[in-house]
Amino acid sequence: MGTADLHIHSIYSYDATTTVRAILKQAADVGLNVISVTDHDEIRGSFEAVQLAPKYGLEAIPGAEVSTKEGHLLALFIQTLPPAGLSIIDTLIHIGKQGGIAIAPHPFNNLPGSLTMEAVLGALANPRAKGPLKGIETHNFGTQSFDKVARKLSVFLPFAKIASSDAHIYWAIGAGRTSFPGNTAQELRSALEKNTTVPIPYEGESSAVAILSWVRRITLRKFGYASDSASASTPIDTQQITDSMIEKINRLKQQRKKR
């Protein structure tokens, strides 16, 4: 059995803090076989991951987290990015035309970007849209406190069930993963289409820790620091970073005085 994390964000997302290389290194370190970098309405990081993944003993699936009118969709096995802001039905048709498949991430809650049950049922009722919609996140590390409804309703829906990290920081990668027969990307796709995946949720309660860590790292990113393949495995020299940040702030102050 292989394991996959199909919902990961890189620095190509405005709200994430990890380089693609750091993602791949961490994914290899935690024993994943397949990943997908699914940035917000952006596919460049995903293509970078596909190219670099073999160096880390992994496979990466091209994908993105697409913003539809009704909420977000994970688009997987795509070659072109669906335009943001389309209806869920038009987005699914766009994904299906290029041979891709879709997963509903963190659905059925009141969080921004989450699909409603009405939106999903509407897609299932459309013959052209229902084909590409193959899976549903029943466990999401970032929204684990809100996933109970999705888990209950998933029993009555014809979708493969997955667990994902929705990682915006490197150490969360794999905190929520999906088990499937085999270990390749194509075997994972087959499992999604046959509804034979098994979600493996994160067992701890660390939402507060994750939020604090994300706040710290997104602040560092604003000053030019992101988790790369080195910092993903070594402690951060906080004093060095603090000194550098102070130096940058002082330079900005001097530049403003000159104006």
C-alpha positions as CSV (number, residue, x, y, z in Angstrom):
1,M,0.0,0.0,0.0
2,G,1.2,3.5,-0.9
3,T,0.5,6.8,0.7
4,A,-0.2,10.2,-0.8
5,D,-0.8,13.8,0.3
6,L,-2.8,15.5,-2.4
7,H,-3.3,18.9,-0.9
8,I,-0.1,20.9,-0.3
9,H,0.7,24.6,-0.8
10,S,4.1,26.0,-1.8
11,I,5.3,29.6,-1.9
12,Y,3.4,30.0,-5.2
13,S,0.4,30.4,-2.9
14,Y,0.2,33.8,-1.3
15,D,-0.5,32.2,2.1
16,A,2.2,29.4,2.2
17,T,5.8,29.4,3.3
18,T,7.5,26.4,1.8
19,T,9.6,26.0,-1.4
20,V,8.8,23.2,-3.8
21,R,12.2,21.5,-2.9
22,A,11.4,21.7,0.8
23,I,8.0,20.1,0.1
24,L,9.6,17.2,-1.8
25,K,12.3,16.7,0.9
26,Q,9.8,16.6,3.7
27,A,7.4,14.3,1.8
28,A,10.3,11.9,1.2
29,D,11.3,12.1,4.9
30,V,7.9,11.2,6.1
31,G,7.5,8.3,3.7
32,L,5.0,9.5,1.2
33,N,5.0,7.9,-2.3
34,V,2.9,10.5,-4.2
35,I,2.1,14.2,-3.6
36,S,0.4,17.0,-5.4
37,V,1.3,20.6,-4.9
38,T,-2.1,22.4,-5.2
39,D,-1.5,26.1,-5.0
40,H,-4.4,28.6,-5.0
41,D,-5.3,29.3,-8.7
42,E,-1.7,28.6,-9.6
43,I,0.0,25.7,-11.3
44,R,3.7,26.6,-11.7
45,G,4.7,25.1,-8.3
46,S,3.0,21.9,-9.3
47,F,4.9,21.6,-12.6
48,E,8.1,22.3,-10.7
49,A,7.3,19.4,-8.3
50,V,6.5,17.0,-11.2
51,Q,9.9,17.8,-12.7
52,L,11.9,17.5,-9.4
53,A,10.1,14.7,-7.7
54,P,12.1,11.8,-9.1
55,K,15.2,13.2,-7.5
56,Y,13.5,12.6,-4.1
57,G,12.1,9.1,-4.9
58,L,8.6,10.5,-5.3
59,E,5.9,11.0,-7.9
60,A,4.1,14.4,-8.1
61,I,0.7,14.9,-9.8
62,P,0.1,18.2,-11.5
63,G,-2.7,20.0,-9.8
64,A,-4.1,23.2,-8.3
65,E,-6.7,24.4,-5.8
66,V,-9.2,26.2,-8.0
67,S,-11.6,28.9,-6.8
68,T,-15.1,28.3,-8.2
69,K,-18.1,30.5,-7.6
70,E,-19.4,28.0,-5.1
71,G,-16.1,27.1,-3.4
72,H,-12.7,25.4,-3.9
73,L,-11.9,22.3,-5.9
74,L,-8.7,20.3,-6.1
75,A,-8.0,19.7,-9.7
76,L,-5.6,16.8,-10.3
77,F,-3.8,15.4,-13.4
78,I,-4.3,18.6,-15.3
79,Q,-2.1,20.4,-17.8
80,T,-3.8,23.8,-17.9
81,L,-5.2,25.8,-15.0
82,P,-9.0,26.2,-15.0
83,P,-9.9,29.9,-14.8
84,A,-10.8,31.1,-11.3
85,G,-14.4,32.2,-10.7
86,L,-16.3,29.8,-13.0
87,S,-19.2,27.8,-11.6
88,I,-18.4,24.4,-10.1
89,I,-20.0,22.8,-13.1
90,D,-18.0,24.7,-15.7
91,T,-14.8,24.1,-13.7
92,L,-15.5,20.3,-13.6
93,I,-16.2,20.3,-17.3
94,H,-12.9,22.2,-17.9
95,I,-11.0,19.6,-15.7
96,G,-12.7,16.7,-17.4
97,K,-11.9,17.9,-21.0
98,Q,-8.2,17.6,-20.3
99,G,-8.4,14.2,-18.7
100,G,-8.2,15.5,-15.1
101,I,-10.1,14.6,-12.0
102,A,-11.3,16.6,-9.0
103,I,-11.7,16.3,-5.3
104,A,-13.8,18.4,-3.0
105,P,-11.5,19.8,-0.2
106,H,-12.8,20.6,3.3
107,P,-16.4,20.6,2.2
108,F,-19.8,21.1,4.0
109,N,-18.7,23.6,6.6
110,N,-19.0,27.4,7.0
111,L,-15.4,28.1,6.3
112,P,-14.5,30.4,3.3
113,G,-13.9,28.4,0.2
114,S,-15.8,25.3,1.2
115,L,-18.3,23.7,-1.1
116,T,-21.9,23.2,0.2
117,M,-23.8,20.0,-0.1
118,E,-26.1,21.7,-2.6
119,A,-23.2,22.6,-4.8
120,V,-21.9,19.1,-4.8
121,L,-25.3,17.5,-5.4
122,G,-25.8,20.0,-8.3
123,A,-22.6,18.8,-9.9
124,L,-23.6,15.2,-9.5
125,A,-26.9,15.9,-11.2
126,N,-25.1,17.3,-14.3
127,P,-24.0,14.5,-16.7
128,R,-21.0,16.5,-18.0
129,A,-19.7,17.6,-14.6
130,K,-20.2,14.5,-12.4
131,G,-17.6,12.4,-14.2
132,P,-14.5,14.2,-13.1
133,L,-15.6,14.6,-9.5
134,K,-14.0,11.5,-7.9
135,G,-13.2,12.3,-4.3
136,I,-14.0,14.1,-1.1
137,E,-11.7,15.2,1.8
138,T,-13.1,13.6,4.9
139,H,-10.1,14.7,7.0
140,N,-8.0,17.9,6.5
141,F,-5.3,18.7,9.0
142,G,-6.0,22.4,8.7
143,T,-9.8,22.1,9.3
144,Q,-9.9,19.0,11.5
145,S,-12.3,20.6,13.9
146,F,-14.8,21.2,11.2
147,D,-14.7,17.8,9.3
148,K,-17.3,15.8,11.2
149,V,-20.1,16.7,8.8
150,A,-18.1,15.7,5.8
151,R,-17.2,12.4,7.4
152,K,-20.9,11.6,8.2
153,L,-22.2,12.6,4.8
154,S,-19.4,11.0,2.8
155,V,-21.0,7.6,3.6
156,F,-23.9,8.5,1.4
157,L,-21.9,10.0,-1.5
158,P,-20.2,8.0,-4.4
159,F,-16.8,9.5,-3.8
160,A,-13.4,8.1,-2.8
161,K,-12.5,9.4,0.7
162,I,-9.1,11.0,1.3
163,A,-7.2,12.7,4.1
164,S,-4.9,15.6,3.4
165,S,-2.6,17.9,5.2
166,D,-3.6,21.2,3.4
167,A,0.0,22.1,4.4
168,H,1.0,25.7,4.3
169,I,4.1,25.0,6.4
170,Y,6.7,22.3,5.7
171,W,6.3,20.2,8.9
172,A,2.6,19.7,8.3
173,I,3.2,17.7,5.1
174,G,1.8,14.2,5.5
175,A,-0.2,15.2,8.6
176,G,-3.2,13.7,6.9
177,R,-2.6,11.2,4.1
178,T,-4.3,8.7,1.9
179,S,-3.5,5.0,1.6
180,F,-4.1,3.3,-1.7
181,P,-3.3,-0.1,-3.4
182,G,0.1,0.3,-5.2
183,N,2.6,3.1,-4.9
184,T,2.4,5.1,-8.2
185,A,0.5,8.1,-9.3
186,Q,-1.5,6.1,-11.8
187,E,-2.3,3.4,-9.2
188,L,-3.5,6.2,-7.0
189,R,-5.7,7.6,-9.7
190,S,-7.2,4.1,-10.3
191,A,-7.9,3.8,-6.5
192,L,-9.7,7.2,-6.6
193,E,-11.8,6.1,-9.6
194,K,-12.6,2.8,-8.0
195,N,-13.3,4.3,-4.5
196,T,-10.7,2.1,-2.8
197,T,-8.7,4.8,-1.0
198,V,-8.4,4.9,2.8
199,P,-8.0,8.2,4.6
200,I,-5.4,8.3,7.4
201,P,-6.1,11.3,9.5
202,Y,-3.7,13.2,11.8
203,E,-4.3,11.9,15.2
204,G,-3.2,14.8,17.4
205,E,-4.9,18.1,18.2
206,S,-2.4,20.7,17.1
207,S,-4.5,23.3,15.3
208,A,-3.3,26.1,17.7
209,V,0.3,25.1,17.2
210,A,-0.1,25.0,13.5
211,I,-1.6,28.5,13.4
212,L,1.1,29.9,15.6
213,S,3.8,28.3,13.4
214,W,2.2,29.5,10.3
215,V,1.9,33.1,11.6
216,R,5.6,33.0,12.4
217,R,6.7,31.7,9.1
218,I,4.4,33.8,7.0
219,T,5.8,36.9,8.8
220,L,9.3,35.6,8.0
221,R,8.3,35.2,4.4
222,K,7.3,38.9,4.1
223,F,10.9,39.6,5.0
224,G,12.3,37.3,2.3
225,Y,12.6,34.0,4.1
226,A,10.9,30.7,3.1
227,S,11.4,27.1,4.1
228,D,13.9,25.7,1.6
229,S,15.3,22.2,1.5
230,A,17.9,23.1,4.1
231,S,15.6,24.8,6.6
232,A,13.1,22.0,6.3
233,S,15.6,19.7,8.1
234,T,17.7,22.1,10.3
235,P,16.7,24.4,13.1
236,I,16.1,28.0,12.2
237,D,18.7,30.5,13.5
238,T,16.1,32.9,14.9
239,Q,18.8,35.3,16.2
240,Q,20.3,35.6,12.8
241,I,17.0,36.1,11.1
242,T,15.9,38.7,13.8
243,D,19.1,40.6,13.2
244,S,18.6,40.6,9.5
245,M,15.0,41.7,9.8
246,I,16.1,44.6,12.1
247,E,18.7,45.6,9.5
248,K,16.1,45.6,6.7
249,I,13.7,47.7,8.8
250,N,16.5,50.2,9.6
251,R,17.4,50.4,5.9
252,L,13.7,51.1,5.0
253,K,13.6,53.8,7.6
254,Q,16.7,55.5,6.2
255,Q,15.3,55.3,2.7
256,R,12.1,57.0,3.9
257,K,14.1,59.8,5.6
258,K,16.0,60.5,2.4
259,R,12.7,60.9,0.5
